[in-house]
Amino acid sequence: MNEKFNKYKNHIISLCGVDCNLFDVRLRKFLEVPSFCQTCPRYPDHANTHLYGCYEAQRWDDKYIYYCPRGFIFIAVAICDEMHIMDYGVIAGPILMGEPDEEQNAFLGIIPHLSTKNVNDLTELMVPVFCRTLQFGRQWEDIQTKDFLNAVYDAAAENTDIKKEQYPISLENDLRDSIINGNKKRAKEILNLLLGHIFFHSAGELDKIKERITELIVQLSRFSIEGGAEISQIFSLNHNYLKEVERFENIEQLSVWLSSVMNEYFSYVFELQDVKHADSIYKAERFIKENYMQKLSLNDVAGHVYLSKAYLSKIFKEETGISLVNYINRLRIDKSKTLLKDHSLSLADIAALVGFDDQSYFSKIFKGITGVSPGKYRKNPSK
Protein backbone atom coordinates (compact mmCIF):
# COMPACT_ATOMS: atom_id res chain seq x y z
CA MET A 1 0.00 0.00 0.00
CA ASN A 2 2.86 2.37 0.73
CA GLU A 3 4.12 1.74 -2.80
CA LYS A 4 0.85 3.04 -4.24
CA PHE A 5 0.88 6.02 -1.89
CA ASN A 6 4.46 6.91 -2.82
CA LYS A 7 3.59 6.71 -6.51
CA TYR A 8 0.85 9.36 -6.19
CA LYS A 9 2.90 11.40 -3.73
CA ASN A 10 5.73 11.68 -6.25
CA HIS A 11 3.30 12.77 -8.97
CA ILE A 12 2.00 15.59 -6.75
CA ILE A 13 5.53 16.69 -5.83
CA SER A 14 6.46 16.71 -9.52
CA LEU A 15 3.41 18.76 -10.50
CA CYS A 16 3.33 21.42 -7.78
CA GLY A 17 6.18 20.75 -5.35
CA VAL A 18 3.85 19.94 -2.44
CA ASP A 19 5.00 17.15 -0.12
CA CYS A 20 2.54 14.50 1.11
CA ASN A 21 2.82 12.27 4.18
CA LEU A 22 0.73 9.65 5.95
CA PHE A 23 -0.59 10.44 9.42
CA ASP A 24 -1.65 7.54 11.67
CA VAL A 25 -4.80 8.81 13.40
CA ARG A 26 -4.96 6.15 16.09
CA LEU A 27 -1.29 6.44 17.05
CA ARG A 28 -1.40 10.23 16.51
CA LYS A 29 1.82 10.48 14.57
CA PHE A 30 3.26 10.63 11.05
CA LEU A 31 4.69 7.44 9.64
CA GLU A 32 7.53 9.72 8.57
CA VAL A 33 7.57 13.22 10.10
CA PRO A 34 7.87 15.93 7.40
CA SER A 35 11.24 17.67 7.54
CA PHE A 36 9.50 21.06 7.74
CA CYS A 37 7.63 20.06 10.91
CA GLN A 38 10.82 18.73 12.50
CA THR A 39 12.51 22.14 12.15
CA CYS A 40 9.45 24.10 13.30
CA PRO A 41 9.87 25.92 16.66
CA ARG A 42 6.37 24.75 17.51
CA TYR A 43 7.16 21.12 16.71
CA PRO A 44 5.67 19.77 20.00
CA ASP A 45 2.25 20.93 18.76
CA HIS A 46 2.48 19.35 15.31
CA ALA A 47 0.70 16.08 16.15
CA ASN A 48 -2.42 17.81 17.47
CA THR A 49 -2.39 20.22 14.52
CA HIS A 50 -2.53 17.42 11.96
CA LEU A 51 -4.84 15.22 14.03
CA TYR A 52 -7.26 18.16 13.99
CA GLY A 53 -6.88 18.40 10.20
CA CYS A 54 -7.70 14.70 9.82
CA TYR A 55 -10.76 14.88 12.08
CA GLU A 56 -12.07 17.92 10.21
CA ALA A 57 -11.50 16.14 6.89
CA GLN A 58 -13.63 13.25 8.11
CA ARG A 59 -16.40 15.71 9.03
CA TRP A 60 -16.24 17.67 5.75
CA ASP A 61 -16.48 15.20 2.85
CA ASP A 62 -13.04 13.65 3.45
CA LYS A 63 -11.04 16.85 2.78
CA TYR A 64 -9.99 19.90 4.78
CA ILE A 65 -7.70 22.89 4.30
CA TYR A 66 -6.21 24.27 7.51
CA TYR A 67 -3.44 26.44 8.95
CA CYS A 68 -0.61 25.27 11.18
CA PRO A 69 0.28 27.47 14.19
CA ARG A 70 2.88 29.34 12.08
CA GLY A 71 0.32 30.28 9.45
CA PHE A 72 1.23 27.83 6.68
CA ILE A 73 -1.42 25.91 4.77
CA PHE A 74 -1.87 22.13 4.94
CA ILE A 75 -4.43 19.87 3.27
CA ALA A 76 -5.80 16.72 4.95
CA VAL A 77 -7.79 13.95 3.32
CA ALA A 78 -9.29 11.18 5.43
CA ILE A 79 -8.62 7.51 4.63
CA CYS A 80 -11.55 5.56 6.11
CA ASP A 81 -12.59 1.93 6.15
CA GLU A 82 -15.96 0.54 5.12
CA MET A 83 -17.46 1.63 8.45
CA HIS A 84 -16.21 5.19 7.88
CA ILE A 85 -13.72 4.78 10.71
CA MET A 86 -10.58 6.74 9.90
CA ASP A 87 -7.29 4.90 10.06
CA TYR A 88 -5.02 7.40 8.34
CA GLY A 89 -4.95 10.84 6.87
CA VAL A 90 -2.89 12.05 3.94
CA ILE A 91 -1.37 15.42 4.83
CA ALA A 92 -0.13 17.70 2.02
CA GLY A 93 1.98 20.73 2.84
CA PRO A 94 3.30 23.11 3.91
CA ILE A 95 2.04 25.61 1.34
CA LEU A 96 2.19 29.37 1.07
CA MET A 97 -1.22 30.51 -0.15
CA GLY A 98 -2.06 33.94 -1.48
CA GLU A 99 -0.07 36.95 -0.34
CA PRO A 100 2.57 35.96 2.25
CA ASP A 101 3.12 38.06 5.35
CA GLU A 102 6.53 39.41 6.40
CA GLU A 103 7.56 36.26 8.26
CA GLN A 104 6.47 34.00 5.41
CA ASN A 105 8.40 36.00 2.79
CA ALA A 106 11.55 34.29 4.05
CA PHE A 107 10.12 30.95 2.83
CA LEU A 108 9.45 32.03 -0.77
CA GLY A 109 11.34 29.63 -3.01
CA ILE A 110 11.59 27.09 -0.19
CA ILE A 111 7.91 26.28 0.32
CA PRO A 112 5.60 26.01 -2.72
CA HIS A 113 3.57 29.19 -3.25
CA LEU A 114 0.10 28.49 -4.69
CA SER A 115 -2.95 30.59 -5.36
CA THR A 116 -6.16 29.93 -3.43
CA LYS A 117 -7.61 28.34 -6.57
CA ASN A 118 -4.59 26.06 -6.96
CA VAL A 119 -4.91 24.91 -3.33
CA ASN A 120 -8.61 24.17 -3.81
CA ASP A 121 -7.88 22.33 -7.07
CA LEU A 122 -5.20 20.21 -5.38
CA THR A 123 -7.58 19.40 -2.53
CA GLU A 124 -10.29 18.22 -4.92
CA LEU A 125 -7.80 16.01 -6.77
CA MET A 126 -6.40 14.44 -3.60
CA VAL A 127 -9.77 12.93 -2.63
CA PRO A 128 -10.17 10.56 -5.60
CA VAL A 129 -6.42 9.97 -5.81
CA PHE A 130 -5.98 8.90 -2.18
CA CYS A 131 -9.37 8.25 -0.55
CA ARG A 132 -10.70 6.09 -3.37
CA THR A 133 -7.54 4.12 -4.02
CA LEU A 134 -5.86 3.62 -0.63
CA GLN A 135 -7.43 1.09 1.70
CA PHE A 136 -5.35 0.34 4.74
CA GLY A 137 -7.95 -1.01 7.13
CA ARG A 138 -7.34 -2.81 10.43
CA GLN A 139 -8.99 -5.71 12.13
CA TRP A 140 -11.35 -4.81 14.96
CA GLU A 141 -8.91 -6.46 17.36
CA ASP A 142 -6.65 -3.39 16.97
CA ILE A 143 -4.67 -2.87 20.18
CA GLN A 144 -6.24 0.49 21.08
CA THR A 145 -9.73 -0.86 20.50
CA LYS A 146 -8.95 -3.87 22.70
CA ASP A 147 -7.66 -1.55 25.41
CA PHE A 148 -10.85 0.46 25.19
CA LEU A 149 -13.12 -2.59 25.35
CA ASN A 150 -11.10 -4.15 28.16
CA ALA A 151 -11.44 -0.97 30.19
CA VAL A 152 -15.20 -0.95 29.62
CA TYR A 153 -15.71 -4.59 30.52
CA ASP A 154 -13.33 -4.43 33.48
CA ALA A 155 -15.28 -1.48 34.82
CA ALA A 156 -18.49 -3.44 34.53
CA ALA A 157 -17.04 -6.52 36.20
CA GLU A 158 -15.33 -4.80 39.10
CA ASN A 159 -17.69 -2.01 40.11
CA THR A 160 -20.45 -3.10 42.46
CA ASP A 161 -22.70 -0.19 41.48
CA ILE A 162 -22.47 -1.19 37.83
CA LYS A 163 -23.59 -4.73 38.67
CA LYS A 164 -26.87 -3.35 39.95
CA GLU A 165 -29.70 -3.29 37.45
CA GLN A 166 -30.51 0.38 38.04
CA TYR A 167 -28.67 2.84 35.79
CA PRO A 168 -26.19 4.90 37.90
CA ILE A 169 -27.55 8.43 37.35
CA SER A 170 -25.09 9.83 39.90
CA LEU A 171 -22.21 8.89 37.59
CA GLU A 172 -23.68 11.13 34.89
CA ASN A 173 -23.45 14.03 37.31
CA ASP A 174 -19.82 13.12 38.02
CA LEU A 175 -19.16 12.95 34.26
CA ARG A 176 -20.66 16.40 33.83
CA ASP A 177 -18.47 17.85 36.58
CA SER A 178 -15.34 16.24 35.13
CA ILE A 179 -15.96 17.63 31.63
CA ILE A 180 -16.81 21.11 32.91
CA ASN A 181 -13.67 21.13 35.08
CA GLY A 182 -11.46 19.86 32.24
CA ASN A 183 -10.52 16.61 34.01
CA LYS A 184 -10.02 14.31 31.02
CA LYS A 185 -8.66 11.34 33.00
CA ARG A 186 -11.61 11.25 35.38
CA ALA A 187 -14.11 11.83 32.57
CA LYS A 188 -12.73 8.80 30.70
CA GLU A 189 -12.91 6.65 33.83
CA ILE A 190 -16.55 7.58 34.44
CA LEU A 191 -17.46 7.11 30.80
CA ASN A 192 -16.00 3.61 30.88
CA LEU A 193 -18.15 2.84 33.93
CA LEU A 194 -21.29 4.07 32.15
CA LEU A 195 -20.47 2.15 28.98
CA GLY A 196 -19.71 -0.89 31.10
CA HIS A 197 -23.18 -0.67 32.58
CA ILE A 198 -24.73 -0.37 29.11
CA PHE A 199 -22.88 -3.40 27.73
CA PHE A 200 -23.24 -5.42 30.96
CA HIS A 201 -26.99 -5.05 31.25
CA SER A 202 -28.00 -5.19 27.60
CA ALA A 203 -27.47 -8.96 27.36
CA GLY A 204 -26.05 -8.66 23.86
CA GLU A 205 -29.15 -6.90 22.49
CA LEU A 206 -27.71 -4.61 19.81
CA ASP A 207 -30.75 -2.33 19.53
CA LYS A 208 -30.81 -1.73 23.27
CA ILE A 209 -27.07 -0.93 23.29
CA LYS A 210 -27.53 1.53 20.39
CA GLU A 211 -30.39 3.23 22.20
CA ARG A 212 -28.41 3.72 25.42
CA ILE A 213 -25.29 4.88 23.58
CA THR A 214 -27.39 7.42 21.68
CA GLU A 215 -28.68 8.79 24.98
CA LEU A 216 -25.15 8.98 26.36
CA ILE A 217 -23.85 10.85 23.29
CA VAL A 218 -26.58 13.45 23.73
CA GLN A 219 -25.59 13.84 27.39
CA LEU A 220 -21.93 14.22 26.46
CA SER A 221 -22.85 16.99 24.04
CA ARG A 222 -24.78 18.90 26.68
CA PHE A 223 -22.00 18.59 29.25
CA SER A 224 -19.38 19.77 26.75
CA ILE A 225 -21.40 22.85 25.83
CA GLU A 226 -21.81 23.64 29.52
CA GLY A 227 -18.04 23.34 29.80
CA GLY A 228 -17.54 26.01 27.13
CA ALA A 229 -17.18 23.99 23.93
CA GLU A 230 -18.36 25.65 20.74
CA ILE A 231 -22.04 24.80 20.23
CA SER A 232 -22.00 24.44 16.44
CA GLN A 233 -19.02 22.08 16.52
CA ILE A 234 -20.50 19.86 19.22
CA PHE A 235 -23.86 19.77 17.45
CA SER A 236 -22.08 18.81 14.24
CA LEU A 237 -20.25 15.94 15.95
CA ASN A 238 -23.46 14.90 17.69
CA HIS A 239 -25.40 14.85 14.41
CA ASN A 240 -22.75 12.70 12.70
CA TYR A 241 -22.52 10.25 15.60
CA LEU A 242 -26.27 9.80 15.94
CA LYS A 243 -26.57 9.18 12.21
CA GLU A 244 -23.73 6.67 12.14
CA VAL A 245 -24.72 4.57 15.16
CA GLU A 246 -27.62 2.99 13.27
CA ARG A 247 -25.37 1.52 10.58
CA PHE A 248 -23.79 -1.24 12.62
CA GLU A 249 -24.95 -4.81 12.43
CA ASN A 250 -23.10 -6.39 15.34
CA ILE A 251 -21.55 -5.45 18.68
CA GLU A 252 -17.99 -5.87 17.39
CA GLN A 253 -18.47 -3.25 14.68
CA LEU A 254 -20.23 -0.93 17.10
CA SER A 255 -17.41 -1.32 19.63
CA VAL A 256 -14.72 -0.40 17.10
CA TRP A 257 -16.70 2.66 16.05
CA LEU A 258 -17.36 3.65 19.65
CA SER A 259 -13.65 3.48 20.47
CA SER A 260 -12.92 5.78 17.53
CA VAL A 261 -15.76 8.15 18.44
CA MET A 262 -14.68 8.51 22.07
CA ASN A 263 -11.09 9.26 21.03
CA GLU A 264 -12.30 11.89 18.57
CA TYR A 265 -14.77 13.36 21.03
CA PHE A 266 -12.31 13.72 23.88
CA SER A 267 -9.70 15.15 21.52
CA TYR A 268 -12.07 17.93 20.46
CA VAL A 269 -13.26 18.71 23.98
CA PHE A 270 -9.93 18.52 25.85
CA GLU A 271 -7.00 18.74 23.44
CA LEU A 272 -7.66 20.46 20.12
CA GLN A 273 -9.29 23.75 21.10
CA ASP A 274 -6.07 25.76 20.78
CA VAL A 275 -5.37 24.28 17.35
CA LYS A 276 -8.92 24.97 16.19
CA HIS A 277 -8.76 28.54 17.51
CA ALA A 278 -5.50 29.24 15.65
CA ASP A 279 -6.92 27.77 12.44
CA SER A 280 -10.17 29.75 12.75
CA ILE A 281 -8.35 33.03 13.44
CA TYR A 282 -5.99 32.61 10.46
CA LYS A 283 -8.99 31.87 8.24
CA ALA A 284 -10.92 34.84 9.60
CA GLU A 285 -7.94 37.14 8.97
CA ARG A 286 -7.51 35.78 5.43
CA PHE A 287 -11.22 36.25 4.70
CA ILE A 288 -11.12 39.84 5.99
CA LYS A 289 -8.02 40.68 3.93
CA GLU A 290 -9.72 39.37 0.80
CA ASN A 291 -13.06 41.10 1.45
CA TYR A 292 -12.35 44.28 3.47
CA MET A 293 -13.33 46.48 0.51
CA GLN A 294 -16.89 45.11 0.57
CA LYS A 295 -19.65 45.47 3.11
CA LEU A 296 -18.48 43.02 5.77
CA SER A 297 -20.33 42.01 8.92
CA LEU A 298 -19.23 39.90 11.86
CA ASN A 299 -21.81 37.35 10.77
CA ASP A 300 -20.08 37.09 7.38
CA VAL A 301 -16.71 36.39 9.00
CA ALA A 302 -18.14 33.96 11.56
CA GLY A 303 -20.08 32.10 8.87
CA HIS A 304 -16.91 31.67 6.83
CA VAL A 305 -15.17 29.84 9.70
CA TYR A 306 -18.31 27.98 10.87
CA LEU A 307 -18.39 29.55 14.34
CA SER A 308 -20.97 31.67 16.10
CA LYS A 309 -20.37 35.43 16.03
CA ALA A 310 -20.06 35.57 19.82
CA TYR A 311 -17.61 32.67 20.03
CA LEU A 312 -15.39 33.94 17.21
CA SER A 313 -15.32 37.42 18.73
CA LYS A 314 -14.33 35.93 22.09
CA ILE A 315 -11.43 33.79 20.85
CA PHE A 316 -10.23 36.44 18.40
CA LYS A 317 -9.85 38.99 21.21
CA GLU A 318 -8.22 36.41 23.49
CA GLU A 319 -5.68 35.30 20.89
CA THR A 320 -4.85 38.60 19.17
CA GLY A 321 -5.53 41.18 21.89
CA ILE A 322 -7.76 43.18 19.56
CA SER A 323 -11.46 42.93 18.83
CA LEU A 324 -12.63 41.65 15.46
CA VAL A 325 -14.26 45.00 14.65
CA ASN A 326 -11.06 46.88 15.46
CA TYR A 327 -9.05 44.46 13.34
CA ILE A 328 -11.29 45.13 10.34
CA ASN A 329 -11.20 48.89 10.86
CA ARG A 330 -7.41 48.98 11.30
CA LEU A 331 -6.90 46.96 8.12
CA ARG A 332 -9.21 49.31 6.19
CA ILE A 333 -7.42 52.39 7.53
CA ASP A 334 -4.01 50.93 6.62
CA LYS A 335 -5.23 50.33 3.05
CA SER A 336 -6.71 53.83 2.87
CA LYS A 337 -3.34 55.41 3.74
CA THR A 338 -1.92 54.10 0.47
CA LEU A 339 -4.92 55.35 -1.48
CA LEU A 340 -4.68 58.80 0.10
CA LYS A 341 -1.40 59.31 -1.74
CA ASP A 342 -3.37 59.31 -5.00
CA HIS A 343 -4.78 62.85 -5.14
CA SER A 344 -7.05 61.95 -8.04
CA LEU A 345 -9.25 60.02 -5.60
CA SER A 346 -11.73 61.89 -3.43
CA LEU A 347 -12.20 61.02 0.23
CA ALA A 348 -15.62 59.61 -0.64
CA ASP A 349 -14.02 57.38 -3.30
CA ILE A 350 -11.40 56.15 -0.86
CA ALA A 351 -13.99 55.47 1.83
CA ALA A 352 -15.96 53.32 -0.62
CA LEU A 353 -12.84 51.49 -1.85
CA VAL A 354 -11.95 50.32 1.65
CA GLY A 355 -15.45 49.23 2.61
CA PHE A 356 -16.99 52.22 4.43
CA ASP A 357 -20.56 53.20 3.56
CA ASP A 358 -20.02 56.93 3.95
CA GLN A 359 -17.19 59.42 4.12
CA SER A 360 -18.05 60.87 7.54
CA TYR A 361 -17.86 57.49 9.26
CA PHE A 362 -14.59 56.73 7.45
CA SER A 363 -13.16 60.06 8.67
CA LYS A 364 -14.27 59.35 12.23
CA ILE A 365 -12.63 55.89 12.30
CA PHE A 366 -9.50 57.21 10.54
CA LYS A 367 -8.99 59.96 13.11
CA GLY A 368 -9.74 57.62 15.99
CA ILE A 369 -6.97 55.26 14.87
CA THR A 370 -4.35 57.69 13.52
CA GLY A 371 -5.09 60.81 15.54
CA VAL A 372 -5.55 62.98 12.45
CA SER A 373 -8.25 63.40 9.81
CA PRO A 374 -7.81 61.81 6.35
CA GLY A 375 -7.42 65.31 4.85
CA LYS A 376 -4.56 66.23 7.19
CA TYR A 377 -2.90 62.86 6.66
CA ARG A 378 -3.08 63.38 2.89
CA LYS A 379 -1.26 66.70 3.24
CA ASN A 380 1.45 65.23 5.44
CA PRO A 381 1.48 61.43 5.22
CA SER A 382 4.87 61.10 6.91
CA LYS A 383 3.37 62.01 10.30
Buried (B, 14 or more C-beta within 10 A) or exposed (E): EEEEBEEBBEEBBEEBEBBBBBBBBBEBBBEEBBEBBEEBEEEEBBBBBBBBBBBBBBBBEBBBBBBBBBBBBBBBBBBBBEBBBBBBBBBBBBBBBBEBEEEBEEBEEEBBBBEEEBBBEBBEBBBEBBBEEBEBBBEBEBEBBEEBBEBBBEBBEEBEEBEEEEBBEEBBEBBBBBBBEEBBEBBBBBBBBBBBBBBBBBEEEBEEBBBBBBEBBEBBBEBBBEBEBBBEBBEBBBEBBBEBBEEBEEBBBBBBBBBBBBBBBBBBBBBBBBBBBBBBBBBBBBBBBEBBEEEBEBEBBBBBBBBBBEBBBBBBBEEBEEEBEBBBBBBBBEBBBEBBEEEEBEBEEBBBBBBBEEBEEBBEBBBEBBEBBBEBBBEEEEE
